[in-house]
Amino acid sequence: MSARVAMDTATPLVGGTGETGTIPGAQELTIGVVQFPGSLDERDAMRAVTLSGAQAVALWHGSESLFGVDAVILPGGFSYGDYLRCGAIARFAPLMTAVVDAAKGGMPVLGICNGFQVLCESHLLPGALIRNDHQKFVCRDQDLVIENAETAWTRDFAAGQTITIPLKNGEGGFVADTPTLDRLEGEGRVIARYHELNPNGSQRDIAGITNEAGNVVGLMPHPEHAVEAGFGTDSALGMRAGVDGQPFFTSVLTSLLQK
Amino acid sequence: MKETVEFAAQSPDVEQPYAELGLKKDEYQQIKEVLGRRPTSAELAMYSVMWSEHCSYKSSKVHLRKFGENVTDEMKENLLVGIGENAGVVDIGDGWAVTFKVESHNSPSYVEPYQGAATGVGGIVRDIISMGARPVAVMDQLRFGAIDHPDTARVLPGVVGGISGYGNSLGLPNIGGETVFDSSYQGNPLVNALAVGVMRHEHIRLANASGTGNKVVLFGARTGGDGIGGASILASESFDDSKPSKRPAVQVGDPFAEKVLIECCLELFRAGTVEGIQDLGAAGISCATSELASNGDGGMHVNLEEVLLRDPTLTPEEILMSESQERMMAVVRPDKLDEFLAITDKWEVEASVLGEVTDTGRLVIEWQGDIIVDVPPRSVAHDGPVYDRPMSRPSWTEATRANTVDAAGLAKPATDDELRQTVLDLAASPNLCAKDWITSQFDRYVQGNTALAFPDDAGVIRVDEETGRGIALATDANGRFSYLDPALGAQLALAEAHRNIVTAGARPLAVTDCLNFGSPEDPEIMWQFAQTVEGLSSACVDFGIPVTGGNVSMYNQTGTTAIHPTPVVGVLGVFDDVLRATPSGWRSPGQTIYLLGTTQDELDGSAWADVVHGHLGGVPPQYRPEDEKLLGEILINASRDGMIDAAHDLSEGGLAQALVESALRWGTGARIWVTELLERDGIDLFTALYSESTARAIVAVPRSEEVRFSDMCTARGIPFVRIGMTDVGDDEHPNALEFVDHFSIGLEELAAAHQGTLPRQFG
């Protein structure tokens, strides 16, 4: 099965503007976005990559090769319907073996929402995501505080910066045992916390975490939905003008180009 | 003895349960005449579901023809595919086509709210895929009984959960809709679902089976025992406590299977492997085979044993009637079959070849070596019974219309304090309060093309990422107005949906409708229906936009109590660039607020009469299509030329409610002065605030654009009056909605009233 088959499914609605971004050399970089059956936000993630100036490559879950991409994004959605446990089946996709190996070798990997759940199920990140404490799906513009601006995916932020990006999940409550939570906090591995309102009952308001090396990041809210003025969150600049998600996608390019 | 065609011919006197299957005696006779013998049990199953009200439109057909008859050249201009296909297709320019449709899933959603609502979304989305389109958005039009009725607490959370659980899993943004509470829907809630899809012109697919020798392929989920006779039987009978529970008849949805099916179908289309395609909805395989065959060369031979089953004990009759979800039927050229199956394999979608297209003019179905169905497909799919049912104007009409707000002597707020309290009460009332409790359970962001969504007047979706070309959608229905005057109610529903589209700044192009009514066997209901179609089709001509597709839902009644006639009307509009879409809320202080249009004393049937007095009588507001179109020109131009920062249409709750919503959208208040308006229109403050006169909107104009905007209004001759200024307050004045010289309400107090209602009721 060719990994590039899924690229066809991304047209014609993806990545229209063709802007090349401002980071010199970024257009040489390729970021793979994995499509599992039931993935929903893969085209949005690819658009975010394109808008940041790199090339987006659709990767099919059934493939065993990453086709030489420089980084990988596991997008949001309901892989395999999330019927057993979110991410529990996707973690066994053939491509995930390659993703786990590459992540352990230092390749930047970002898991958004369902992708975060897959990373936890794959044991690339600790903890788990459980049903929202209020038992309902929630979609809202969510304020976050960036706590760690040194990971491969957050270095273009400033620590302590408050951003607003969409959040939409039914099972977004981050949980771990107390020693794990203490270790995550002690090692500065909480990359973002919910600000003012905890939308899903996550322990210690955790919205995203990273691994020890800082190359693997899991994030429950959706930065890929806040990268384009007119289609992002409402902001002081105007209706849907919020593009606070963009630095996640430029951060990884900065990281890769500095290698 | 096996129920074969041969046996049926030899045994004319076998008693058949046609009545239990919902067929009338003369309908059963008609089947016998068509076949020249009694039907087999499998044929009886097929005819019974396909001739049900739900599938055959037998009571509504004679009236629905009006939509086709009243079509002008202007209306046809953008129409690529009209009524009759799974959904109509409209040209939006630059080679893009849009297909959209609204459909009901009322009865199943009452019996089993979660699954009923979920599969309602699934069904309408498959309709859209069947046209070759990629679905890009959904909306839901919901009607429940009284907000505090115990059964509403059962139905509403289930329905919202079903739409959320199913729709969100499909990756389709939910961009708008309606939620209305009225005791007339107690026991008969309405769950309508709208879906919209986009495609390039050359990718339009139609439901027909052409080309003798082409293969008939069933793919998607396996066929099970769920929903046997479901939609068809359920939707064709009213609820009656004396019959056993119908719970097992409701289909169970699997959104993951649907999502995979969507992607699989789109890849099949792109690869050019599909000649014709049909989704399986109500009446399952009966419907798909007969409709495909009847629209094509007229013949099909199918072996029912090839159907992949979830439950191997199903009888052929049950297989034909099963309404298992997430299934599609395609017609595939033999030389394309391998490629077709490779794609379904890639998506891990099961597929089986059931048979092939023939030139016999007969739909023949085989089971274990015997022929169990041999019918002319048109007789099943299209040439069913048609009834011109008796109609009579309800006897209560005159008395109800005479019972106006004035005749009933309804007390109006006499002081500024009372008026202030009225504003708060209306803002908090079930039908005017914030619907965030519901809409925050829907994903409005997925696909990254949503430019506008609830609570704005229309949902707006970008179609072309290069140019920003896109669409706007809005739906409306006012059952109270339709109860008072069904023809006028339908006209007003279209006028309001049209107004919502132009308020967002889009140019209206086409209409879809879902006509929800009580029993057609009641002449008074039938009169309401005929009046509604009359009103709606004439309004389409007035606005120059055609109905491209829709749905009729009858039998929404319990005993002799029917719902208010509820014609849900959806209007589709087009934008050259969706970034021009106008929001409903104010963002910046210091902008001038204008009221466009004029206000008459029109309070009959209003939200105020409902909320404060529980009163429904009199005559609905006047329908003014010419004024609406002029208003549309102004709002579209203002949007395109960047003259306004916000616009909000006036409808339920009048000017007061529009001001409340624009202020609360982003927390920017306003100072409102009405003297000029009251003098010009000769009305009092209360009437100015709560009259529901049509063809009106408020706009917020930045200082720099005031001259240009007022010049345009003057030149075009639209009545406009300055009524206030946006304002966020200062150290001495709170951020408030202030009616100068009368009263003021702080935005915090207003927001608490507006946003508290649904969370208080549903947790």
Interface residues (C-beta under 8 A of the other chain):
Chain A: M1 V5 D8 T9 P12 L13 V14 G15 G16 T17 P37 G38 L40 D41 R43 D44 R47 G62 G76 G77 F78 Y80 G81 D82 Y83 K136 F137 V138 C139 R140 P166 K168 G170 H222 E224 H225 E228 G230 F231 D234 G238 M239 R240
Chain B: R134 G161 S164 G165 N168 S169 L170 G171 R200 D254 P255 F256 A257 K259 V260 E263 L266 E267 R270 K346 W347 E348 T439 S440 Q441 F442 D443 R444 Y445 V446 Q447 G448 N449 T450 A451 R462 D464 E465 E466 V578 L579 P583 G585 R587 W666
